[in-house]
Amino acid sequence: MHPHQPLSAPDSYAAHATDLTKVYGTGDTRVVALDAVTVGFVRGQFTAIMGPSGSGKSTLMHCMAGLDSPSFGSIRLGDTETGSLNDRQLTRLRRDRIGFVFQAFNLLPTLSALENITLPMDIAGREPERAWLESIIQTVGLADRLGHRPAQLSGGQQQRVAVARALAGRPDIVFADEPTGNLDSRSGAEILEFLRGSVSALGQTVVMVTHDPVAASYADRVVFLADGRIVDELHAPTAEAVLERMGRLTPAHQV
Ligand SMILES: Nc1ncnc2c1ncn2[C@@H]1O[C@H](COP(=O)(O)OP(=O)(O)OP(=O)(O)O)[C@@H](O)[C@H]1O
């Protein structure tokens, strides 16, 4: 062993991108959405990704989660280089090791809350760990709603189902894309508390794209993107500090 190991040894990252570049289109329509981004998400941390509209937040998340493929560069999830996987292996990795929460909940309308929560595991043929599942259902406060269909639940309750679904399989990492974007501030705060609690109490790793400085203040770290590059980061952020940094990144014509 080398006596001077770096503080963040490679295996301390749940996900890591090196020189990640994504180019859409060609010629006149060519857009460099990500420009040689190198970033790591440490296990057991809650990271928020912020930046002006079009700065590459969703592209970064989609590439890291294996929903989109990089033009150049490499991505590691745990110790797996995703570039070396074929489509089937990538689908399985997404299913087994990644949890997703989307702005639009994405629940299946014909299934009950409980069936939605366990669906990814049912598809994978995995038995949920009972104690874990029950603790998640308790934590998100859904115990008395498990038989309800999504249409019988409020937006906040539907998003709680989606968070429980993302956590149920104990994924290596949860990616949340604007999870509070469709919620009133009280329901949004609940969802952020659950995500925060899954990191602090359960050791989950969460990466969340958001436009909201208050939402970002629940994270351990905020990474700021502008024009496809990481331009800044904040640790232990306050909403005020995030707002101030965002103000410096947003071009005057967008204010
Ligand atoms: N499928 C696509 N085809 C072509 N261009 C795309 C595609 N997806 C994204 N882009 C472009 O890449 C750039 C980054 O987009 P991205 O959606 O990652 O930004 P964002 O920061 O998530 O924006 P927003 O906050 O508005 O959601 C933008 O210029 C966008 O127009």
The ligand as a Tripos MOL2 file, in Angstrom:
@<TRIPOS>MOLECULE
LIG
   31    33     1     0     0
SMALL
NO_CHARGES

@<TRIPOS>ATOM
      1 N1        -31.6350   15.3460  -27.1850 N.pl3     1 LIG1
      2 C1        -31.0790   16.5210  -27.4250 C.ar      1 LIG1
      3 N2        -30.8070   16.9190  -28.6900 N.ar      1 LIG1
      4 C2        -30.1900   18.0950  -28.9430 C.ar      1 LIG1
      5 N3        -29.8050   18.9670  -28.0000 N.ar      1 LIG1
      6 C3        -30.0320   18.6380  -26.7240 C.ar      1 LIG1
      7 C4        -30.6830   17.3990  -26.3610 C.ar      1 LIG1
      8 N4        -30.7600   17.3570  -25.0020 N.ar      1 LIG1
      9 C5        -30.2170   18.4920  -24.5510 C.ar      1 LIG1
     10 N5        -29.7710   19.2630  -25.5690 N.ar      1 LIG1
     11 C6        -29.0780   20.5610  -25.4450 C.3       1 LIG1
     12 O1        -27.9800   20.3960  -24.5630 O.3       1 LIG1
     13 C7        -27.8540   21.5270  -23.7090 C.3       1 LIG1
     14 C8        -27.9450   21.0640  -22.2550 C.3       1 LIG1
     15 O2        -29.2670   20.6100  -21.9990 O.3       1 LIG1
     16 P1        -29.7500   20.0550  -20.5890 P.3       1 LIG1
     17 O3        -31.1690   19.6220  -20.7670 O.co2     1 LIG1
     18 O4        -28.7740   19.0800  -20.0700 O.co2     1 LIG1
     19 O5        -29.6810   21.3800  -19.6890 O.3       1 LIG1
     20 P2        -30.3000   21.6480  -18.2570 P.3       1 LIG1
     21 O6        -29.2680   22.3610  -17.4940 O.co2     1 LIG1
     22 O7        -30.8340   20.3770  -17.6850 O.co2     1 LIG1
     23 O8        -31.4810   22.6380  -18.6190 O.3       1 LIG1
     24 P3        -32.8970   22.9180  -17.8920 P.3       1 LIG1
     25 O9        -32.5440   23.5270  -16.5690 O.co2     1 LIG1
     26 O10       -33.5590   23.9130  -18.7880 O.co2     1 LIG1
     27 O11       -33.6140   21.6060  -17.7810 O.co2     1 LIG1
     28 C9        -28.9430   22.5060  -24.1100 C.3       1 LIG1
     29 O12       -28.3700   23.4330  -25.0140 O.3       1 LIG1
     30 C10       -29.9500   21.6230  -24.8200 C.3       1 LIG1
     31 O13       -30.6630   22.3530  -25.7760 O.3       1 LIG1
@<TRIPOS>BOND
     1     1     2 1
     2     2     3 ar
     3     2     7 ar
     4     3     4 ar
     5     4     5 ar
     6     5     6 ar
     7     6     7 ar
     8     6    10 ar
     9     7     8 ar
    10     8     9 ar
    11     9    10 ar
    12    10    11 1
    13    11    12 1
    14    11    30 1
    15    12    13 1
    16    13    14 1
    17    13    28 1
    18    14    15 1
    19    15    16 1
    20    16    17 2
    21    16    18 1
    22    16    19 1
    23    19    20 1
    24    20    21 2
    25    20    22 1
    26    20    23 1
    27    23    24 1
    28    24    25 2
    29    24    26 1
    30    24    27 1
    31    28    29 1
    32    28    30 1
    33    30    31 1
@<TRIPOS>SUBSTRUCTURE
     1 LIG1         1 GROUP 0 **** ****
